[in-house]
Amino acid sequence: MPRPILATIDISALRHNLRIAKARAPGARIWAVVKSNAYGHGLARAIRGFADADGLALIEPDYAMQLRELGWQKPILLLEGFFDMADLDIVTAARLEVTVHRVEQIAMLEAFLAMQTVTKVNIHLKMNSGMNRLGFTPDAFRAAHARLRALQGVGDITLMTHLANADDPLNARLPLQQQIATFERGIAGLAGDRSVANSAVDLMHPELRSDWVRPGVMLYGATPGGGSAKSFGLRPAMTLSSQIIGIQHIAAGEAVGYGSRFISATPMIVGVVACGYADGYPRHAPTGTPVIVDGVRTETVGRVSMDMFSVDLTNVPGAQVGSQVLLWGDGLSVDEVAHAAGTIGYELLCAVAARVPFVEA
Ligand SMILES: *Cc1c(COP(=O)(O)O)cnc(C)c1O
């Protein structure tokens, strides 16, 4: 018998969440973001779940190639663009659209396009509108645009930026409206579609005009913050489950797990779950992180170890070896587990380890 841990992917949930993303951004076209192996869900499953998206966007050139090999015909966008000249062969071979965010990429494009005349590469020119991660400053943006526009081999140029605080619009250091105003100032008078929206914009700021939206985490049934996935009508696409593989009856005052960090206040029944940090469950999840056993909500006790952690079964009637354990997914949101562990649902979804078997619902 295989170890009982399992990640179950619900393709119909991916489809459903894409419909919600579309409904919230009427008239906009959708890049379904599938970076990091579709936030841990698998590229082949993403292709099926997001068949109705206008394109797929990701970071990794080699995974972009895989999307073509798997049969995806519609546009593909590299969100960090290309990293060196060699990537441009992949860009043309796989017909990829590319983000351009620094001047060296323009120089590479000039050199590459001068050597051939067949391709038209669509560009997503990225502005740093205040997040200070990738992109041209508003002042440098116009010159970059002109330099690209002058190239024969450049097709459409989309005007792109990324927002630091769409889930926290009144952020004191960088309010959402300030970033939008900076972007508007930088693109004033330039022709081209706009691409500004991640999940947080799609879910919470439909008023911001974006010809292209780039939702990621919401498509998998989690949120960037600012409301539960359920409240937006999203359905979790990944359910991580396992089983109880051992039970201990302990007296008051006994310790559980490495470092003996948890001490029972009363006699307890403690179950051992076949799931640990080597499966992607966060090691920093403290005692009290929510877990569901046989449909009953309970919590972790003690430290998470590599292959196991413990749960309180004292109030889970009938729990035994073989009882079903829900780590996150349908019935317990990954955002809630992540919050208890001091992180975000994104990290947990992306971190499910290669040793966990995946099946489809
Ligand atoms: C990851 C990413 C997105 C999607 O972000 P979510 O918060 O997951 O919706 C959108 N745009 C860019 C440039 C990204 O890197």
The ligand as an ORCA input file, in Angstrom:
! r2SCAN-3c Opt
* xyz 0 1
  C       2.293     35.964    -10.228
  C       1.904     37.106    -11.064
  C       0.561     37.412    -11.258
  C      -0.556     36.669    -10.571
  O      -0.616     37.061     -9.225
  P      -1.744     36.495     -8.225
  O      -1.577     37.294     -7.008
  O      -1.420     35.049     -8.021
  O      -3.038     36.685     -8.911
  C       0.248     38.462    -12.092
  N       1.217     39.181    -12.706
  C       2.535     38.910    -12.526
  C       3.549     39.742    -13.210
  C       2.924     37.879    -11.690
  O       4.221     37.605    -11.525
*
